[in-house]
Amino acid sequence: MKVKYTDAFCYPKVSMESVAQQLSAGLEQIKINAKNDDIAFALVIDGDSLNFALHDSLRGLLLHVGVHCATVICCRVSPKQKAFVITAVHNYLLLYLLIFKLMVYQNLACHVIVKCLSCSVNVHG
């Protein structure tokens, strides 16, 4: 007997709503456990979901969740998606750097922003 495995049977269909719901749920978990240093989060996202997450309406949420994770893994993504993720993260961190400089200038340093600035982007593959 031959058994054929396809993505249609293994994974539900990806949609803008499902990606938004999963990112929102992840952000809620991060907020709930914000004061617990023993818990680290990871974000794993595939190319199909990344297409929706990089849409203008979800990009900020994706970056917000990703910055608060110890690691982010983007799997099965195209070179164009890799470049877009790196550019988006770079722009997001530049915004935080600007805010950080303003806060240091006003002596209001924030631990969250310092944590964001310690992020690095590595691309493998």
N, CA, C and O atoms as a MOPAC input file, in Angstrom:
PM7 MOZYME 1SCF
protein

 N      0.84600 1    -1.17000 1     0.00000 1
 C      0.00000 1     0.00000 1     0.00000 1
 C      0.89600 1     1.24000 1     0.00000 1
 O      1.82600 1     1.34300 1     0.80000 1
 N      0.61300 1     2.16100 1    -0.88800 1
 C      1.36500 1     3.41400 1    -0.96000 1
 C      0.64500 1     4.48900 1    -0.16600 1
 O     -0.57300 1     4.64800 1    -0.23800 1
 N      1.44200 1     5.21500 1     0.58700 1
 C      0.88900 1     6.33300 1     1.34800 1
 C      1.57300 1     7.58600 1     0.85300 1
 O      2.80200 1     7.66500 1     0.82500 1
 N      0.79600 1     8.54100 1     0.47100 1
 C      1.33900 1     9.80300 1    -0.02200 1
 C      1.10300 1    10.88000 1     1.03200 1
 O     -0.03000 1    11.12600 1     1.44500 1
 N      2.17700 1    11.50800 1     1.45500 1
 C      2.08800 1    12.58300 1     2.42300 1
 C      2.22600 1    13.91000 1     1.69800 1
 O      3.16800 1    14.11200 1     0.93200 1
 N      1.30900 1    14.79100 1     1.93600 1
 C      1.38400 1    16.12500 1     1.35500 1
 C      1.15100 1    17.14700 1     2.45600 1
 O      0.63600 1    16.82800 1     3.52800 1
 N      1.53300 1    18.35400 1     2.17100 1
 C      1.32800 1    19.43100 1     3.13600 1
 C     -0.14800 1    19.64100 1     3.45500 1
 O     -0.49600 1    20.07100 1     4.55500 1
 N     -1.00700 1    19.33900 1     2.49800 1
 C     -2.43600 1    19.55500 1     2.70300 1
 C     -2.96400 1    18.70600 1     3.85400 1
 O     -3.88800 1    19.11800 1     4.55600 1
 N     -2.38800 1    17.53300 1     4.05000 1
 C     -2.84500 1    16.66500 1     5.12200 1
 C     -2.14200 1    16.95800 1     6.44600 1
 O     -2.70500 1    16.71700 1     7.51400 1
 N     -0.94900 1    17.46200 1     6.38200 1
 C     -0.14900 1    17.66400 1     7.59200 1
 C     -0.38600 1    19.01800 1     8.25500 1
 O     -0.37400 1    19.11600 1     9.48200 1
 N     -0.59500 1    20.03800 1     7.47300 1
 C     -0.66900 1    21.39400 1     8.01200 1
 C     -1.96000 1    22.07200 1     7.57200 1
 O     -2.42200 1    21.88100 1     6.44800 1
 N     -2.53100 1    22.86000 1     8.46300 1
 C     -3.70300 1    23.63900 1     8.05100 1
 C     -3.29000 1    24.73400 1     7.07500 1
 O     -2.11700 1    25.09900 1     6.99300 1
 N     -4.24900 1    25.24300 1     6.35100 1
 C     -3.98100 1    26.33400 1     5.41100 1
 C     -3.53600 1    27.57200 1     6.17800 1
 O     -4.08000 1    27.90800 1     7.23000 1
 N     -2.54200 1    28.23100 1     5.62700 1
 C     -2.02700 1    29.44900 1     6.23900 1
 C     -2.83800 1    30.61800 1     5.70800 1
 O     -3.12000 1    30.69900 1     4.51300 1
 N     -3.20800 1    31.52100 1     6.60200 1
 C     -3.93500 1    32.71600 1     6.20000 1
 C     -3.44600 1    33.90200 1     7.02000 1
 O     -2.77100 1    33.73900 1     8.03600 1
 N     -3.79200 1    35.07100 1     6.56800 1
 C     -3.42400 1    36.29900 1     7.28100 1
 C     -3.98800 1    36.26700 1     8.70600 1
 O     -3.31700 1    36.66500 1     9.65800 1
 N     -5.22000 1    35.79200 1     8.83900 1
 C     -5.86300 1    35.75000 1    10.15200 1
 C     -5.17000 1    34.76200 1    11.08600 1
 O     -4.97700 1    35.05600 1    12.26600 1
 N     -4.79200 1    33.58000 1    10.56000 1
 C     -4.14300 1    32.58700 1    11.42400 1
 C     -2.76300 1    33.06100 1    11.87100 1
 O     -2.37200 1    32.83100 1    13.01500 1
 N     -2.02400 1    33.71800 1    10.98200 1
 C     -0.70700 1    34.24100 1    11.34600 1
 C     -0.85900 1    35.35400 1    12.37600 1
 O     -0.10200 1    35.40800 1    13.34600 1
 N     -1.82000 1    36.23200 1    12.17700 1
 C     -2.05600 1    37.32300 1    13.13100 1
 C     -2.44300 1    36.77000 1    14.50000 1
 O     -1.98700 1    37.27000 1    15.52800 1
 N     -3.27700 1    35.74600 1    14.50800 1
 C     -3.71300 1    35.14100 1    15.76200 1
 C     -2.54900 1    34.48900 1    16.48700 1
 O     -2.42500 1    34.63000 1    17.70400 1
 N     -1.69600 1    33.78000 1    15.76400 1
 C     -0.55700 1    33.10600 1    16.39600 1
 C      0.47400 1    34.10800 1    16.92000 1
 O      1.02900 1    33.91800 1    18.00200 1
 N      0.72900 1    35.16700 1    16.16000 1
 C      1.65900 1    36.19600 1    16.63200 1
 C      1.10700 1    36.91200 1    17.86100 1
 O      1.84900 1    37.19800 1    18.80000 1
 N     -0.18600 1    37.19800 1    17.85500 1
 C     -0.81600 1    37.86000 1    19.00400 1
 C     -0.76700 1    36.96900 1    20.23900 1
 O     -0.50600 1    37.44400 1    21.34500 1
 N     -1.01800 1    35.67900 1    20.04800 1
 C     -0.95800 1    34.73500 1    21.17200 1
 C      0.46600 1    34.64700 1    21.71800 1
 O      0.66500 1    34.56900 1    22.93000 1
 N      1.44300 1    34.66000 1    20.83200 1
 C      2.84300 1    34.64200 1    21.26800 1
 C      3.20800 1    35.88400 1    22.04700 1
 O      3.90600 1    35.80200 1    23.05800 1
 N      2.74300 1    37.03700 1    21.58900 1
 C      3.01700 1    38.28800 1    22.29300 1
 C      2.37500 1    38.29000 1    23.67700 1
 O      2.96300 1    38.79300 1    24.63400 1
 N      1.17600 1    37.73100 1    23.78600 1
 C      0.51900 1    37.64000 1    25.09400 1
 C      1.32700 1    36.76800 1    26.05000 1
 O      1.46600 1    37.10100 1    27.22700 1
 N      1.86500 1    35.64700 1    25.54700 1
 C      2.69800 1    34.78700 1    26.38300 1
 C      3.96400 1    35.51200 1    26.84100 1
 O      4.40100 1    35.36400 1    27.98300 1
 N      4.53600 1    36.28700 1    25.94400 1
 C      5.72800 1    37.06200 1    26.29700 1
 C      5.39300 1    38.08400 1    27.38100 1
 O      6.16000 1    38.26100 1    28.32700 1
 N      4.25600 1    38.75200 1    27.24800 1
 C      3.85100 1    39.74000 1    28.25000 1
 C      3.57600 1    39.08800 1    29.60100 1
 O      3.95000 1    39.62700 1    30.64300 1
 N      2.92200 1    37.93000 1    29.58300 1
 C      2.59000 1    37.23000 1    30.82400 1
 C      3.86100 1    36.82800 1    31.57500 1
 O      3.91900 1    36.90600 1    32.80200 1
 N      4.86900 1    36.40200 1    30.82800 1
 C      6.10200 1    35.89900 1    31.43800 1
 C      7.24700 1    36.91000 1    31.40600 1
 O      8.41100 1    36.52700 1    31.52900 1
 N      6.93300 1    38.18400 1    31.24400 1
 C      7.96500 1    39.21500 1    31.07900 1
 C      8.91000 1    39.31800 1    32.27300 1
 O     10.09300 1    39.61200 1    32.10100 1
 N      8.41000 1    39.08500 1    33.45300 1
 C      9.24100 1    39.24500 1    34.65000 1
 C      9.96800 1    37.97400 1    35.04700 1
 O     10.73800 1    37.97800 1    36.00700 1
 N      9.73800 1    36.89000 1    34.32800 1
 C     10.37700 1    35.62000 1    34.64000 1
 C     11.60400 1    35.44000 1    33.74700 1
 O     11.47300 1    35.13700 1    32.56100 1
 N     12.78600 1    35.62600 1    34.31300 1
 C     14.02700 1    35.52500 1    33.53700 1
 C     14.38500 1    34.09300 1    33.16800 1
 O     15.24900 1    33.87500 1    32.31900 1
 N     13.73100 1    33.10800 1    33.79600 1
 C     14.03200 1    31.70700 1    33.51100 1
 C     13.38600 1    31.21500 1    32.21900 1
 O     13.70700 1    30.12400 1    31.74700 1
 N     12.49600 1    31.99000 1    31.65100 1
 C     11.78100 1    31.57600 1    30.44300 1
 C     12.30700 1    32.35900 1    29.25000 1
 O     12.35100 1    33.58900 1    29.26900 1
 N     12.70100 1    31.63500 1    28.21500 1
 C     13.14300 1    32.25100 1    26.96500 1
 C     12.22000 1    31.75800 1    25.85100 1
 O     11.80000 1    30.60100 1    25.85200 1
 N     11.91800 1    32.61500 1    24.93000 1
 C     11.02100 1    32.27200 1    23.83500 1
 C     11.78100 1    32.16800 1    22.52400 1
 O     12.84200 1    32.76800 1    22.34800 1
 N     11.22100 1    31.40100 1    21.61900 1
 C     11.76200 1    31.27400 1    20.26400 1
 C     10.60500 1    31.42300 1    19.28900 1
 O      9.48300 1    31.00200 1    19.57100 1
 N     10.88700 1    32.01900 1    18.15100 1
 C      9.89400 1    32.15800 1    17.08700 1
 C     10.38700 1    31.35300 1    15.89400 1
 O     11.48200 1    31.59400 1    15.38500 1
 N      9.57900 1    30.39800 1    15.45000 1
 C      9.88600 1    29.59700 1    14.25900 1
 C      8.77500 1    29.86600 1    13.25700 1
 O      7.59600 1    29.66400 1    13.54700 1
 N      9.16600 1    30.32500 1    12.07600 1
 C      8.17700 1    30.68700 1    11.06400 1
 C      8.64000 1    30.19200 1     9.70000 1
 O      9.81800 1    30.29300 1     9.35800 1
 N      7.71100 1    29.66200 1     8.93500 1
 C      8.07100 1    29.16300 1     7.60800 1
 C      7.78700 1    30.23100 1     6.55200 1
 O      7.20000 1    31.27300 1     6.84500 1
 N      8.21200 1    29.95200 1     5.32300 1
 C      8.10300 1    30.93100 1     4.24200 1
 C      6.68500 1    31.36500 1     3.93200 1
 O      6.43700 1    32.54500 1     3.68200 1
 N      5.73900 1    30.41500 1     3.94500 1
 C      4.34900 1    30.76600 1     3.65300 1
 C      3.78000 1    31.71600 1     4.70400 1
 O      3.12600 1    32.70500 1     4.37500 1
 N      4.03600 1    31.40500 1     5.96000 1
 C      3.56100 1    32.27100 1     7.04400 1
 C      4.29100 1    33.61000 1     7.03700 1
 O      3.71500 1    34.65000 1     7.35600 1
 N      5.57300 1    33.56400 1     6.66700 1
 C      6.37000 1    34.79100 1     6.62000 1
 C      5.83300 1    35.75900 1     5.57500 1
 O      5.90100 1    36.97400 1     5.76200 1
 N      5.29700 1    35.22900 1     4.46800 1
 C      4.68700 1    36.10500 1     3.45600 1
 C      3.60000 1    36.96700 1     4.06900 1
 O      3.52000 1    38.16400 1     3.79400 1
 N      2.76600 1    36.36100 1     4.89700 1
 C      1.69400 1    37.11800 1     5.55000 1
 C      2.24000 1    38.01000 1     6.66000 1
 O      1.80100 1    39.14900 1     6.81700 1
 N      3.19600 1    37.49400 1     7.43100 1
 C      3.73100 1    38.24900 1     8.56700 1
 C      4.48800 1    39.49900 1     8.13100 1
 O      4.56600 1    40.46800 1     8.88700 1
 N      5.04400 1    39.48800 1     6.92500 1
 C      5.77600 1    40.65200 1     6.43300 1
 C      4.86800 1    41.67900 1     5.75800 1
 O      5.33800 1    42.71600 1     5.28900 1
 N      3.58200 1    41.39000 1     5.71100 1
 C      2.61800 1    42.35800 1     5.17400 1
 C      2.60500 1    43.58400 1     6.08000 1
 O      2.86200 1    43.48100 1     7.28000 1
 N      2.30800 1    44.72900 1     5.50800 1
 C      2.34300 1    45.98800 1     6.26600 1
 C      1.53800 1    45.92500 1     7.56700 1
 O      1.94400 1    46.50000 1     8.57600 1
 N      0.40600 1    45.23000 1     7.54400 1
 C     -0.45500 1    45.21000 1     8.72700 1
 C      0.08700 1    44.32800 1     9.84600 1
 O     -0.30300 1    44.50700 1    11.00000 1
 N      0.97900 1    43.37700 1     9.54200 1
 C      1.49500 1    42.46300 1    10.56000 1
 C      2.98900 1    42.61500 1    10.82000 1
 O      3.50600 1    42.02900 1    11.77100 1
 N      3.68500 1    43.37900 1    10.00800 1
 C      5.14100 1    43.48300 1    10.13200 1
 C      5.56600 1    43.97300 1    11.51400 1
 O      6.50000 1    43.43100 1    12.10300 1
 N      4.89300 1    44.98500 1    12.02800 1
 C      5.23800 1    45.51200 1    13.34600 1
 C      5.05900 1    44.47800 1    14.44100 1
 O      5.88200 1    44.38300 1    15.35200 1
 N      3.98300 1    43.70100 1    14.35700 1
 C      3.73600 1    42.65000 1    15.34400 1
 C      4.80400 1    41.56600 1    15.25900 1
 O      5.29800 1    41.09600 1    16.28400 1
 N      5.15900 1    41.16800 1    14.03700 1
 C      6.21700 1    40.16900 1    13.84500 1
 C      7.52600 1    40.65200 1    14.45800 1
 O      8.18400 1    39.90300 1    15.18100 1
 N      7.90400 1    41.87600 1    14.18300 1
 C      9.15900 1    42.41300 1    14.70000 1
 C      9.11900 1    42.56200 1    16.22100 1
 O     10.11200 1    42.30800 1    16.90200 1
 N      7.97800 1    42.97000 1    16.74000 1
 C      7.83600 1    43.12700 1    18.19100 1
 C      7.98900 1    41.77900 1    18.89000 1
 O      8.67400 1    41.68100 1    19.90800 1
 N      7.35900 1    40.75300 1    18.35200 1
 C      7.48100 1    39.40900 1    18.93500 1
 C      8.91800 1    38.90300 1    18.76900 1
 O      9.50700 1    38.37000 1    19.70900 1
 N      9.47300 1    39.07400 1    17.57500 1
 C     10.81900 1    38.57700 1    17.30300 1
 C     11.89600 1    39.19300 1    18.17300 1
 O     12.82300 1    38.50200 1    18.59500 1
 N     11.78500 1    40.48200 1    18.44500 1
 C     12.78100 1    41.18000 1    19.26200 1
 C     12.75100 1    40.66700 1    20.70300 1
 O     13.77200 1    40.69700 1    21.39200 1
 N     11.60900 1    40.20700 1    21.15500 1
 C     11.49600 1    39.71200 1    22.52700 1
 C     11.79400 1    38.21900 1    22.63900 1
 O     11.67300 1    37.65300 1    23.72600 1
 N     12.17500 1    37.57600 1    21.55500 1
 C     12.52300 1    36.15700 1    21.57800 1
 C     14.03600 1    35.99500 1    21.66200 1
 O     14.79500 1    36.83600 1    21.18000 1
 N     14.45900 1    34.89700 1    22.28200 1
 C     15.88700 1    34.59900 1    22.36900 1
 C     16.43300 1    34.20900 1    20.99800 1
 O     17.59500 1    34.47300 1    20.69100 1
 N     15.60700 1    33.58800 1    20.19000 1
 C     16.02000 1    33.21200 1    18.83700 1
 C     14.82100 1    33.24800 1    17.90400 1
 O     13.68300 1    33.01200 1    18.31200 1
 N     15.10100 1    33.54600 1    16.65000 1
 C     14.07500 1    33.53300 1    15.60100 1
 C     14.60800 1    32.67400 1    14.46500 1
 O     15.70900 1    32.90400 1    13.96500 1
 N     13.82500 1    31.69000 1    14.06300 1
 C     14.21500 1    30.80100 1    12.96700 1
 C     13.20400 1    30.96300 1    11.84600 1
 O     12.01100 1    30.72200 1    12.02700 1
 N     13.69900 1    31.37600 1    10.68200 1
 C     12.86800 1    31.46600 1     9.48100 1
 C     13.28900 1    30.31400 1     8.57700 1
 O     14.39900 1    30.31600 1     8.04500 1
 N     12.41700 1    29.34200 1     8.40400 1
 C     12.78600 1    28.16900 1     7.61800 1
 C     11.98000 1    28.12200 1     6.32100 1
 O     10.85700 1    28.61900 1     6.24200 1
 N     12.58700 1    27.51600 1     5.32300 1
 C     11.97900 1    27.36300 1     4.00100 1
 C     11.56700 1    28.72200 1     3.42600 1
 O     10.43500 1    28.90700 1     2.98100 1
 N     12.50900 1    29.66000 1     3.44800 1
 C     12.25600 1    31.00300 1     2.93400 1
 C     13.11300 1    31.25400 1     1.70200 1
 O     14.16100 1    30.63500 1     1.52100 1
 N     12.66000 1    32.15300 1     0.87600 1
 C     13.38400 1    32.49800 1    -0.34600 1
 C     14.48100 1    33.52100 1    -0.01900 1
 O     14.43400 1    34.16200 1     1.03100 1
 N     15.45800 1    33.67600 1    -0.90600 1
 C     16.48400 1    34.70900 1    -0.69900 1
 C     15.88600 1    36.10900 1    -0.57600 1
 O     16.39200 1    36.94100 1     0.17600 1
 N     14.81500 1    36.36300 1    -1.31200 1
 C     14.15100 1    37.66700 1    -1.23300 1
 C     13.54900 1    37.88000 1     0.15900 1
 O     13.61700 1    38.97900 1     0.70900 1
 N     12.96300 1    36.82700 1     0.71800 1
 C     12.39700 1    36.92800 1     2.06100 1
 C     13.50300 1    37.14600 1     3.09800 1
 O     13.33100 1    37.92900 1     4.03200 1
 N     14.63700 1    36.45400 1     2.93400 1
 C     15.76400 1    36.64300 1     3.85100 1
 C     16.20900 1    38.10200 1     3.84000 1
 O     16.42100 1    38.70400 1     4.89300 1
 N     16.34500 1    38.65700 1     2.65200 1
 C     16.77100 1    40.05600 1     2.53700 1
 C     15.74500 1    40.99600 1     3.16300 1
 O     16.11000 1    41.96900 1     3.82300 1
 N     14.47100 1    40.70600 1     2.95900 1
 C     13.41900 1    41.55700 1     3.50200 1
 C     13.40800 1    41.49700 1     5.02600 1
 O     13.22200 1    42.52000 1     5.68500 1
 N     13.60700 1    40.30400 1     5.59200 1
 C     13.64100 1    40.16200 1     7.05100 1
 C     14.81300 1    40.94000 1     7.63000 1
 O     14.65500 1    41.65400 1     8.62000 1
 N     15.97900 1    40.80800 1     7.02500 1
 C     17.15900 1    41.51200 1     7.52300 1
 C     16.95400 1    43.02400 1     7.45900 1
 O     17.29900 1    43.73800 1     8.40000 1
 N     16.39600 1    43.51100 1     6.35800 1
 C     16.13600 1    44.94800 1     6.21500 1
 C     15.12300 1    45.42100 1     7.25300 1
 O     15.30300 1    46.47400 1     7.86400 1
 N     14.05800 1    44.64200 1     7.45200 1
 C     13.02400 1    45.02200 1     8.41900 1
 C     13.58700 1    45.05900 1     9.83600 1
 O     13.30200 1    45.98700 1    10.59300 1
 N     14.38500 1    44.05500 1    10.19900 1
 C     14.98400 1    44.02600 1    11.53800 1
 C     15.95300 1    45.18800 1    11.70400 1
 O     15.97300 1    45.84200 1    12.74700 1
 N     16.74300 1    45.44100 1    10.69100 1
 C     17.70000 1    46.55100 1    10.74200 1
 C     16.97700 1    47.87900 1    10.95600 1
 O     17.37400 1    48.66600 1    11.81500 1
 N     15.92900 1    48.13400 1    10.18900 1
 C     15.17500 1    49.38300 1    10.33000 1
 C     14.50700 1    49.48600 1    11.69700 1
 O     14.46600 1    50.56000 1    12.29700 1
 N     13.98500 1    48.36200 1    12.18600 1
 C     13.32500 1    48.32600 1    13.48600 1
 C     14.32300 1    48.64700 1    14.59900 1
 O     14.02200 1    49.41900 1    15.51000 1
 N     15.50300 1    48.05200 1    14.51900 1
 C     16.51700 1    48.30000 1    15.54300 1
 C     17.08500 1    49.71500 1    15.45600 1
 O     17.46300 1    50.29200 1    16.47600 1
 N     17.14900 1    50.27700 1    14.25100 1
 C     17.58500 1    51.67100 1    14.12600 1
 C     16.61800 1    52.61100 1    14.82900 1
 O     17.03400 1    53.58700 1    15.45300 1
 N     15.33000 1    52.31600 1    14.72700 1
 C     14.32800 1    53.11200 1    15.42700 1
 C     14.55200 1    53.02600 1    16.93400 1
 O     14.50800 1    54.03900 1    17.63200 1
 N     14.79200 1    51.80600 1    17.43700 1
 C     15.06700 1    51.65100 1    18.86500 1
 C     16.35900 1    52.35100 1    19.26300 1
 O     16.44500 1    52.90600 1    20.35800 1
 N     17.35400 1    52.33400 1    18.40400 1
 C     18.61000 1    53.01700 1    18.69600 1
 C     18.37600 1    54.51600 1    18.82900 1
 O     18.92400 1    55.15400 1    19.72800 1
 N     17.57200 1    55.07500 1    17.94600 1
 C     17.24900 1    56.50100 1    18.02700 1
 C     16.53500 1    56.80900 1    19.33800 1
 O     16.86600 1    57.77900 1    20.01900 1
 N     15.55200 1    55.97800 1    19.68900 1
 C     14.82700 1    56.17600 1    20.94600 1
 C     15.77500 1    56.03100 1    22.12800 1
 O     15.70100 1    56.79700 1    23.08900 1
 N     16.67200 1    55.03700 1    22.05200 1
 C     17.63500 1    54.81400 1    23.12600 1
 C     18.53500 1    56.02500 1    23.32100 1
 O     18.78400 1    56.44200 1    24.45200 1
 N     19.02500 1    56.59000 1    22.21800 1
 C     19.88400 1    57.77300 1    22.30900 1
 C     19.13700 1    58.93300 1    22.94500 1
 O     19.70400 1    59.66900 1    23.75200 1
 N     17.88000 1    59.10000 1    22.59000 1
 C     17.08600 1    60.17400 1    23.19300 1
 C     16.88100 1    59.92700 1    24.68100 1
 O     16.91900 1    60.85600 1    25.48700 1
 N     16.66000 1    58.64900 1    25.03800 1
 C     16.42700 1    58.32600 1    26.44600 1
 C     17.70400 1    58.49200 1    27.26700 1
 O     17.65100 1    58.97100 1    28.40000 1
 N     18.83800 1    58.10500 1    26.71300 1
 C     20.10500 1    58.28400 1    27.41800 1
 C     20.37300 1    59.77300 1    27.58700 1
 O     20.84500 1    60.21200 1    28.63600 1
 N     20.07300 1    60.53200 1    26.56700 1
 C     20.25300 1    61.98000 1    26.62300 1
 C     19.43300 1    62.55600 1    27.77100 1
 O     19.85200 1    63.50400 1    28.43500 1
 N     18.25900 1    61.96900 1    27.99300 1
 C     17.39500 1    62.45000 1    29.06500 1
 C     17.55100 1    61.63300 1    30.34600 1
 O     16.77100 1    61.79900 1    31.28400 1
 N     18.56900 1    60.73600 1    30.39300 1
 C     18.83800 1    59.88100 1    31.55400 1
 C     17.65400 1    58.99800 1    31.91900 1
 O     17.33400 1    58.83600 1    33.09600 1
 N     17.00600 1    58.42800 1    30.91300 1
 C     15.87300 1    57.53600 1    31.13800 1
 C     16.11400 1    56.18700 1    30.47700 1
 O     15.21600 1    55.67200 1    29.81100 1
 N     17.28700 1    55.60200 1    30.63600 1
 C     17.62700 1    54.34300 1    29.96900 1
 C     16.60800 1    53.25600 1    30.30800 1
 O     16.14000 1    53.14800 1    31.44100 1
 N     16.28500 1    52.47000 1    29.31500 1
 C     15.26200 1    51.43100 1    29.46000 1
 C     15.88700 1    50.06000 1    29.19200 1
 O     16.55000 1    49.87100 1    28.17300 1
 N     15.67900 1    49.10800 1    30.10000 1
 C     16.25600 1    47.76900 1    29.99000 1
 C     15.79800 1    47.06100 1    28.71500 1
 O     16.59100 1    46.36700 1    28.07900 1
 N     14.55000 1    47.22400 1    28.34000 1
 C     14.02400 1    46.54400 1    27.14800 1
 C     14.76700 1    46.99900 1    25.89300 1
 O     15.09200 1    46.18000 1    25.03400 1
 N     15.03200 1    48.27900 1    25.78600 1
 C     15.71400 1    48.79100 1    24.60000 1
 C     17.16800 1    48.33200 1    24.58600 1
 O     17.70000 1    48.01800 1    23.52100 1
 N     17.81400 1    48.28600 1    25.72900 1
 C     19.18100 1    47.77700 1    25.78800 1
 C     19.20100 1    46.32200 1    25.32800 1
 O     20.10300 1    45.91000 1    24.59900 1
 N     18.20800 1    45.54700 1    25.75400 1
 C     18.11000 1    44.14900 1    25.33700 1
 C     17.92500 1    44.05200 1    23.82700 1
 O     18.52600 1    43.18900 1    23.18700 1
 N     17.11000 1    44.91800 1    23.25400 1
 C     16.88000 1    44.91700 1    21.80800 1
 C     18.16400 1    45.21600 1    21.03400 1
 O     18.40400 1    44.63400 1    19.97600 1
 N     18.97700 1    46.11200 1    21.55600 1
 C     20.18100 1    46.51500 1    20.85700 1
 C     21.26900 1    45.43500 1    20.88200 1
 O     22.23100 1    45.50800 1    20.11700 1
 N     21.12100 1    44.44000 1    21.75300 1
 C     22.10900 1    43.36800 1    21.79400 1
 C     21.79000 1    42.26800 1    20.77700 1
 O     22.42600 1    41.21400 1    20.78200 1
 N     20.83200 1    42.50600 1    19.92800 1
 C     20.41500 1    41.53200 1    18.91200 1
 C     21.38800 1    41.54800 1    17.73400 1
 O     21.91900 1    42.59500 1    17.36600 1
 N     21.60800 1    40.39100 1    17.16100 1
 C     22.40800 1    40.30700 1    15.94700 1
 C     21.65600 1    39.46000 1    14.93500 1
 O     20.83200 1    38.62200 1    15.30200 1
 N     21.94200 1    39.68100 1    13.67500 1
 C     21.26400 1    38.94500 1    12.60800 1
 C     22.29000 1    38.05000 1    11.93300 1
 O     23.29400 1    38.53000 1    11.40700 1
 N     22.03200 1    36.74800 1    11.95000 1
 C     22.89000 1    35.77600 1    11.28300 1
 C     22.06300 1    35.04900 1    10.25400 1
 O     20.93500 1    34.64300 1    10.53100 1
 N     22.61400 1    34.88100 1     9.06800 1
 C     21.91700 1    34.18000 1     7.99300 1
 C     22.72600 1    32.95100 1     7.62300 1
 O     23.91400 1    33.04500 1     7.31600 1
 N     22.07900 1    31.81100 1     7.65400 1
 C     22.71700 1    30.56000 1     7.24800 1
 C     21.91100 1    29.97500 1     6.09500 1
 O     20.68200 1    29.93200 1     6.15100 1
 N     22.57700 1    29.54100 1     5.08800 1
 C     21.88500 1    28.86700 1     3.99100 1
 C     21.65800 1    29.72300 1     2.79000 1
 O     21.08300 1    29.26300 1     1.80300 1

